[in-house]
Amino acid sequence: MNRKIYSLLIPLTFFTFLIFTETNLNAQQLPSEKIQRYSELAGKIVRSALLDKKGYEWLKELCSIGPRLSGSENSSKAITWAKNKMKECGFDSVWLQPVMVPKWVRGKIEKAYISKSKKYLNKKLTIVSYGGSIGTSKAGISGEVIEVKGLDEVKNLGDKAKGKIVFYNRPFDNGLLNTFEGYGKAVDQRINGAIEAAKVGAAGVIVRSVQSNYDNIPHTGVMLYEDNVKQIPSAAISVIDADFLSKAIKTEPNLKITIKMDCKSYPDVESYNVIGQLTGNEKPNEVIVVGGHFDSWDKGCGAHDDGAPCLQTMEALDLLKRLNIKPKRTIRCVLFINEENGLRGGIEYGKYSSNSFEKHLAGIESDRGAFTPRGFSVTTDSLSLMKMQSWLPILNKAYIEWIRKGGSGGDVGQIKNAKALFGYVPDDQRYMDVHHSDNDVFAAVHPREMELGSAAIAIMSYLLSEEGL
């Protein structure tokens, strides 16, 4: 190409790009009259949520049932409760979707103590079994303790770990601003710790509790086994006792501990996703899913994880219903079962969405607790993102400050053909204090924070219904 012509094309191409970008940005902006109308509606939604506090009252009822581990009697009771509550709200359709789920029972025995020591004999250590772990014999397992900071260190232990109890003691990094990042950098010890320890002949595993606060209440969570690798017991030890044990074995390297647990896995049982919807009055076959996982670990009562967030998504529909707001598209609440130890509810709904005649436009997951709203992370294309960012003046009525690219959630992530998948993001600073522990109780949820989240999800789902993507 002639160099002179090429030099003329460069600024022309850039100018064309600028015009294209500006045109698309303008196309995504809502007219001022629409912003005004939606903002007034958003104000009514927020006011109703804060005054009525229906979701918060529902949470009190749900927490009175107790924790809702998949396959448990409490889980069945909660599913029936949620189905009846949706019917009481007058949703257009309510149904249960069958799902086969694992059944693991914690049992009644979770003990650990120092069984050989000159200085600390019979000192009790606070532990909780990890979900999916095998139990011990009645006599328990006993062994010297070998402390490590991670999985790679275990792989290099060789015969040094044989017959011993591997003690993973890499702490949660409280220097990180995002507590989910801190969790992510520590949780591999819990998930795969037993596999790697068993490969080098360890008798069992204890893991420093993955949490942001400093107390004597260990946090549970799922752990995994691997085919053809011996299964060994795995438990969390509280952070206070983890620090004590670390100092004790430096003083007495031959110190031994004994662990006793009677947890056990049983054959899979039938459970259900709970589904209710407001059917769209113009495009009923285009669906916006809102939801969270209805199961919880069997410590505390699963208030923040994930009871309140589930009820926020259920209340989002109820807020539209009680204000007589009729969506163009169908808004569907799905309370997914078995996210904590299997994700089977999300997988089952994902299969349904792939085979359905319906078009799933979007999915919004709430699974980060019920603290003060901050934003929405979303997986979508750039033009859709720009369009939604123009809605921020409306969403700010519920304190939503941003919408940006990011992940959604394990359950809605199974909806493969949606145009946009969202994660509702509240403030995360206190979440890892309660997550998967006895701290996760109704009293830990503040009604205003929870209700603002219900309003935020209601406003976002309604905007998606009316404006599309």
LOTINU-244209 format. One record per residue (C-alpha): residue number from 1; residue in three letters; x, y, z negated. Coordinates in steps of 0.001 Angstrom, whole numbers, plus 500000, padded with zeros to 6 digits. Layout:
% residues N
R num residu     px     py     pz
R NUM    ala      X      Y      Z
...
//
This chain:
% residues 469
R num residu     px     py     pz
R   1    met 500000 500000 500000
R   2    asn 501210 503516 500829
R   3    arg 502796 504950 497651
R   4    lys 501003 508282 498097
R   5    ile 497582 506609 498415
R   6    tyr 498374 504427 495356
R   7    ser 499282 507507 493299
R   8    leu 495930 509065 494212
R   9    leu 493980 505884 493317
R  10    ile 495349 505650 489759
R  11    pro 493669 508831 488427
R  12    leu 490542 508077 490488
R  13    thr 490267 504583 488942
R  14    phe 490778 505983 485444
R  15    phe 488146 508669 486080
R  16    thr 485700 505983 487291
R  17    phe 486404 503966 484113
R  18    leu 485667 507007 481937
R  19    ile 482366 507643 483743
R  20    phe 481413 503942 483404
R  21    thr 482247 503927 479693
R  22    glu 480397 507168 478969
R  23    thr 477365 505969 480953
R  24    asn 477225 502734 478955
R  25    leu 477692 504549 475651
R  26    asn 474830 506879 476508
R  27    ala 472680 503924 477580
R  28    gln 473119 502376 474131
R  29    gln 471999 505462 472202
R  30    leu 468473 505597 470817
R  31    pro 466413 508717 471605
R  32    ser 466132 511077 468641
R  33    glu 462364 510482 468323
R  34    lys 462972 506739 467978
R  35    ile 465655 507287 465369
R  36    gln 463230 509484 463444
R  37    arg 460409 506920 463648
R  38    tyr 462614 503978 462687
R  39    ser 464217 505979 459872
R  40    glu 460816 506748 458350
R  41    leu 459924 503071 458563
R  42    ala 463276 502080 457020
R  43    gly 462612 504473 454141
R  44    lys 459282 502767 453481
R  45    ile 460930 499325 453538
R  46    val 463611 500404 451055
R  47    arg 461045 502029 448731
R  48    ser 458806 498955 448747
R  49    ala 461758 496647 448040
R  50    leu 463021 498759 445116
R  51    leu 459599 499311 443557
R  52    asp 458044 495869 444035
R  53    lys 461160 493758 443303
R  54    lys 459381 490681 444632
R  55    gly 462557 488922 445725
R  56    tyr 464118 489475 442317
R  57    glu 461061 488016 440594
R  58    trp 461205 485045 442959
R  59    leu 464847 484541 441979
R  60    lys 463868 484302 438333
R  61    glu 461409 481520 439227
R  62    leu 463962 479726 441398
R  63    cys 466686 479867 438745
R  64    ser 464282 478390 436184
R  65    ile 464312 475207 438303
R  66    gly 468077 474957 437839
R  67    pro 470970 474266 440211
R  68    arg 470055 472771 443610
R  69    leu 472770 470368 444733
R  70    ser 471806 468501 447919
R  71    gly 470031 465232 447227
R  72    ser 469116 466150 443640
R  73    glu 465685 466259 442028
R  74    asn 466095 470014 441464
R  75    ser 466778 470480 445154
R  76    ser 463500 468727 446016
R  77    lys 461601 470880 443511
R  78    ala 463131 474073 444949
R  79    ile 462235 473066 448513
R  80    thr 458598 472539 447516
R  81    trp 458643 475867 445645
R  82    ala 460021 477753 448677
R  83    lys 457509 476179 451082
R  84    asn 454613 477147 448797
R  85    lys 456005 480669 448308
R  86    met 456190 481216 452067
R  87    lys 452582 480093 452402
R  88    glu 451540 482455 449595
R  89    cys 453236 485293 451502
R  90    gly 451022 484537 454493
R  91    phe 453760 483805 457019
R  92    asp 452341 482811 460393
R  93    ser 453975 479367 460350
R  94    val 455650 477377 457564
R  95    trp 457203 473930 457960
R  96    leu 459912 471560 456726
R  97    gln 462633 470188 458994
R  98    pro 463930 466761 457825
R  99    val 467692 466421 457224
R 100    met 469679 463483 455829
R 101    val 472086 464763 453164
R 102    pro 474812 463312 450922
R 103    lys 474048 462577 447280
R 104    trp 476854 463113 444788
R 105    val 476192 463153 441028
R 106    arg 478548 464847 438576
R 107    gly 477714 462577 435676
R 108    lys 478124 463450 432009
R 109    ile 481830 462948 431380
R 110    glu 484432 465544 432340
R 111    lys 487294 465438 429893
R 112    ala 490989 466160 429991
R 113    tyr 493472 466292 427137
R 114    ile 497167 466002 426418
R 115    ser 497714 462382 425462
R 116    lys 501493 462333 424975
R 117    ser 503361 465250 423433
R 118    lys 505354 466116 420359
R 119    lys 503860 469590 420137
R 120    tyr 500466 469558 421935
R 121    leu 499032 466078 421306
R 122    asn 495221 465901 421797
R 123    lys 495018 469492 423030
R 124    lys 491838 469682 425172
R 125    leu 491926 471079 428710
R 126    thr 488840 472486 430402
R 127    ile 488059 470832 433739
R 128    val 485173 470289 436175
R 129    ser 485019 467563 438811
R 130    tyr 485184 468641 442429
R 131    gly 482194 467792 444580
R 132    gly 482702 464468 446345
R 133    ser 485398 463247 443962
R 134    ile 485419 459679 442729
R 135    gly 485297 459119 438998
R 136    thr 487817 457363 436794
R 137    ser 487546 454139 434842
R 138    lys 486145 454430 431324
R 139    ala 489699 454552 430026
R 140    gly 490494 457374 432423
R 141    ile 493752 458029 434238
R 142    ser 496909 459075 432431
R 143    gly 500194 460342 433717
R 144    glu 502961 462860 433606
R 145    val 502213 466145 435338
R 146    ile 504071 467445 438356
R 147    glu 503372 471096 439170
R 148    val 503332 472380 442748
R 149    lys 502275 475571 444540
R 150    gly 500851 474070 447708
R 151    leu 500280 471169 450090
R 152    asp 503643 471439 451860
R 153    glu 505461 471081 448570
R 154    val 503544 467860 447832
R 155    lys 504477 466371 451209
R 156    asn 508147 466636 450237
R 157    leu 507817 465018 446797
R 158    gly 508274 461435 447944
R 159    asp 508514 458921 445087
R 160    lys 508684 461723 442488
R 161    ala 504860 461893 442450
R 162    lys 504174 458162 442170
R 163    gly 501774 457442 439299
R 164    lys 501741 461091 438240
R 165    ile 499019 463732 438201
R 166    val 499681 466468 440735
R 167    phe 498899 469915 439363
R 168    tyr 498268 472513 442075
R 169    asn 498912 475894 440492
R 170    arg 498981 478468 443294
R 171    pro 496947 481412 441938
R 172    phe 494229 483463 443579
R 173    asp 495922 486589 444950
R 174    asn 494229 489443 443092
R 175    gly 496424 491937 444927
R 176    leu 494284 491564 448044
R 177    leu 491418 494010 448547
R 178    asn 489113 491444 450156
R 179    thr 488319 488711 447630
R 180    phe 487279 486315 450411
R 181    glu 490825 486572 451755
R 182    gly 492162 485715 448306
R 183    tyr 489826 482729 448174
R 184    gly 490859 481580 451644
R 185    lys 494554 481671 450746
R 186    ala 494069 479419 447697
R 187    val 491223 477031 448547
R 188    asp 493205 474555 450684
R 189    gln 494577 473076 447428
R 190    arg 491032 472195 446401
R 191    ile 489850 470876 449758
R 192    asn 492813 468743 450840
R 193    gly 494826 468456 447641
R 194    ala 493765 464890 446815
R 195    ile 494588 463658 450331
R 196    glu 498175 464907 450279
R 197    ala 498763 463824 446667
R 198    ala 497461 460311 447368
R 199    lys 499826 459967 450333
R 200    val 502801 460274 447934
R 201    gly 501312 457883 445372
R 202    ala 499792 460278 442820
R 203    ala 497175 458933 440402
R 204    gly 495028 462060 440391
R 205    val 494845 465801 441031
R 206    ile 494023 468899 439027
R 207    val 493811 472285 440744
R 208    arg 493990 475773 439292
R 209    ser 490417 477084 439543
R 210    val 489947 479252 442639
R 211    gln 488547 482480 441176
R 212    ser 489300 486160 440726
R 213    asn 488566 486529 437001
R 214    tyr 490575 485253 434052
R 215    asp 488525 483025 431783
R 216    asn 488119 479442 430633
R 217    ile 485267 478567 433031
R 218    pro 486560 476529 435984
R 219    his 484883 476774 439395
R 220    thr 483856 473688 441358
R 221    gly 483544 473187 445128
R 222    val 483881 470558 447804
R 223    met 486957 468366 448226
R 224    leu 487662 465872 451002
R 225    tyr 489050 462376 451440
R 226    glu 490626 460936 454563
R 227    asp 490065 457509 456077
R 228    asn 492875 455050 455306
R 229    val 494184 457224 452452
R 230    lys 493551 456054 448881
R 231    gln 490867 458050 447064
R 232    ile 492021 459591 443786
R 233    pro 490087 461753 441273
R 234    ser 490193 465526 441746
R 235    ala 489152 468292 439336
R 236    ala 489531 472021 438719
R 237    ile 491274 473223 435582
R 238    ser 490413 476643 434172
R 239    val 492930 479409 434864
R 240    ile 493643 479958 431164
R 241    asp 494380 476258 430638
R 242    ala 496329 476138 433897
R 243    asp 498694 478790 432541
R 244    phe 498951 476926 429238
R 245    leu 499709 473601 430950
R 246    ser 502330 475184 433209
R 247    lys 504212 476505 430159
R 248    ala 503751 473249 428209
R 249    ile 505304 471000 430875
R 250    lys 508289 473332 431134
R 251    thr 508809 472808 427388
R 252    glu 508082 469055 427550
R 253    pro 508597 467618 431062
R 254    asn 507530 464131 429910
R 255    leu 504197 465358 428525
R 256    lys 501224 463271 429707
R 257    ile 497568 464130 430198
R 258    thr 494495 461903 430394
R 259    ile 491498 462635 432615
R 260    lys 488057 461026 432344
R 261    met 485229 461630 434834
R 262    asp 482114 459605 435709
R 263    cys 481034 461374 438917
R 264    lys 479831 459157 441765
R 265    ser 478611 459243 445382
R 266    tyr 475410 457469 446475
R 267    pro 473859 456697 449875
R 268    asp 472439 459612 451867
R 269    val 468889 460743 451093
R 270    glu 466277 462699 453040
R 271    ser 465967 466414 452406
R 272    tyr 464687 469442 454343
R 273    asn 465352 472867 455771
R 274    val 462511 475218 454770
R 275    ile 461295 477369 457665
R 276    gly 458758 480193 457861
R 277    gln 458189 482887 460457
R 278    leu 456382 485995 461568
R 279    thr 455460 485287 465185
R 280    gly 456239 488044 467671
R 281    asn 453232 489811 469150
R 282    glu 454878 490502 472544
R 283    lys 457779 488045 472973
R 284    pro 457016 485152 470614
R 285    asn 459500 482806 472279
R 286    glu 462435 485110 471560
R 287    val 463627 484380 468025
R 288    ile 465690 486198 465411
R 289    val 466768 483819 462630
R 290    val 467513 485112 459131
R 291    gly 468605 482742 456404
R 292    gly 471077 481284 453953
R 293    his 471884 477919 452408
R 294    phe 469323 476801 449855
R 295    asp 471513 474220 448146
R 296    ser 473909 475226 445398
R 297    trp 476581 473612 443308
R 298    asp 475461 472051 440049
R 299    lys 477097 474640 437789
R 300    gly 475156 477722 436707
R 301    cys 471933 477983 438734
R 302    gly 473251 479151 442105
R 303    ala 471913 482690 441656
R 304    his 474425 484555 443840
R 305    asp 475465 481452 445808
R 306    asp 473106 481256 447496
R 307    gly 469747 481725 445768
R 308    ala 469436 485508 445862
R 309    pro 470771 485782 449439
R 310    cys 468257 483144 450608
R 311    leu 465442 485058 448959
R 312    gln 466685 488297 450528
R 313    thr 466080 486753 453947
R 314    met 462687 485428 452866
R 315    glu 461755 488812 451419
R 316    ala 462844 490518 454661
R 317    leu 459852 488869 456334
R 318    asp 457599 489611 453375
R 319    leu 458561 493300 453425
R 320    leu 457392 493566 457047
R 321    lys 454261 491615 456210
R 322    arg 453308 493696 453163
R 323    leu 453826 496951 455104
R 324    asn 451763 495601 458022
R 325    ile 454704 495901 460427
R 326    lys 454219 493537 463356
R 327    pro 457441 492577 465200
R 328    lys 457621 492216 468980
R 329    arg 459829 489143 468719
R 330    thr 459569 486229 466299
R 331    ile 461504 486673 463049
R 332    arg 462172 483289 461457
R 333    cys 463509 482585 457978
R 334    val 465468 479331 457685
R 335    leu 466605 478129 454268
R 336    phe 469308 475657 455268
R 337    ile 470066 472621 453110
R 338    asn 473502 471114 452406
R 339    glu 475909 473884 453386
R 340    glu 478063 473356 450313
R 341    asn 479041 469737 450935
R 342    gly 478153 468896 454504
R 343    leu 476556 471694 456587
R 344    arg 473968 469201 457764
R 345    gly 471021 471595 457576
R 346    gly 472777 474069 459848
R 347    ile 473818 471312 462255
R 348    glu 470253 469958 462422
R 349    tyr 468789 473393 463117
R 350    gly 471512 473993 465700
R 351    lys 470399 470867 467564
R 352    tyr 466813 472117 467471
R 353    ser 467792 475539 468809
R 354    ser 469752 473982 471693
R 355    asn 466856 471738 472735
R 356    ser 464007 474200 472136
R 357    phe 462158 476115 474857
R 358    glu 462672 479214 472694
R 359    lys 465435 481748 473243
R 360    his 467415 482482 470106
R 361    leu 468399 486125 470394
R 362    ala 470233 486491 467074
R 363    gly 470988 484867 463724
R 364    ile 471682 486692 460446
R 365    glu 473202 484779 457529
R 366    ser 473318 485985 453933
R 367    asp 475915 484001 451953
R 368    arg 478132 486461 450103
R 369    gly 476123 487114 446969
R 370    ala 473574 489840 446256
R 371    phe 475747 492834 445491
R 372    thr 475514 496377 446948
R 373    pro 475154 496426 450764
R 374    arg 478199 497396 452827
R 375    gly 477710 496255 456418
R 376    phe 477165 493530 458983
R 377    ser 479917 491570 460697
R 378    val 478860 490244 464077
R 379    thr 479999 487961 466873
R 380    thr 478727 489474 470130
R 381    asp 479786 491323 473272
R 382    ser 481059 494904 473176
R 383    leu 477998 496521 474770
R 384    ser 475640 494861 472264
R 385    leu 477924 495988 469452
R 386    met 477832 499601 470698
R 387    lys 474057 499425 470900
R 388    met 473734 498210 467311
R 389    gln 476223 500747 466001
R 390    ser 473870 503463 467261
R 391    trp 471359 502118 464694
R 392    leu 473586 503007 461726
R 393    pro 471698 506223 460835
R 394    ile 468635 504012 460313
R 395    leu 470433 501168 458501
R 396    asn 472146 503673 456235
R 397    lys 468781 504071 454486
R 398    ala 469703 500750 452825
R 399    tyr 473384 501768 452361
R 400    ile 474665 499869 455417
R 401    glu 477837 501758 456356
R 402    trp 479198 499761 459281
R 403    ile 478615 497096 461923
R 404    arg 481779 495552 463325
R 405    lys 483051 492433 465005
R 406    gly 483634 489495 462688
R 407    gly 482303 486141 461559
R 408    ser 478726 485212 460719
R 409    gly 478239 482085 458601
R 410    gly 478486 478318 458696
R 411    asp 474769 477731 459195
R 412    val 473775 480339 461794
R 413    gly 477094 479571 463477
R 414    gln 475490 476317 464625
R 415    ile 473080 478304 466853
R 416    lys 475234 478119 469971
R 417    asn 473326 480200 472532
R 418    ala 472407 483315 470517
R 419    lys 473403 486720 471879
R 420    ala 474608 487847 468428
R 421    leu 475418 486090 465154
R 422    phe 475658 488221 462006
R 423    gly 476991 487925 458506
R 424    tyr 475353 490269 455990
R 425    val 478220 491771 453955
R 426    pro 477640 493155 450452
R 427    asp 480446 494393 448205
R 428    asp 482723 491428 447398
R 429    gln 484704 492606 444347
R 430    arg 482754 490572 441770
R 431    tyr 481678 487614 443885
R 432    met 484617 485313 443130
R 433    asp 484039 485858 439390
R 434    val 480817 483836 439598
R 435    his 481200 481669 442716
R 436    his 480656 477899 442123
R 437    ser 480675 478218 438341
R 438    asp 478638 478417 435144
R 439    asn 478877 482210 435540
R 440    asp 476487 482113 438519
R 441    val 473218 482738 436675
R 442    phe 470153 484946 437081
R 443    ala 471497 487541 434609
R 444    ala 474475 488163 436930
R 445    val 472196 489559 439677
R 446    his 471226 493240 439561
R 447    pro 467710 493885 440913
R 448    arg 468547 497108 442797
R 449    glu 471558 495580 444521
R 450    met 469585 492514 445523
R 451    glu 466579 494483 446767
R 452    leu 468700 496857 448845
R 453    gly 470065 493751 450571
R 454    ser 466536 492500 451290
R 455    ala 465712 495888 452809
R 456    ala 468894 495969 454906
R 457    ile 468166 492548 456410
R 458    ala 464523 493507 457034
R 459    ile 465558 496705 458852
R 460    met 468204 494963 460968
R 461    ser 465917 492079 461934
R 462    tyr 463118 494514 462862
R 463    leu 465453 496637 465012
R 464    leu 466615 493494 466805
R 465    ser 462992 492518 467323
R 466    glu 461992 495882 468769
R 467    glu 465096 496880 470732
R 468    gly 466528 493515 471775
R 469    leu 470114 493116 472932
//
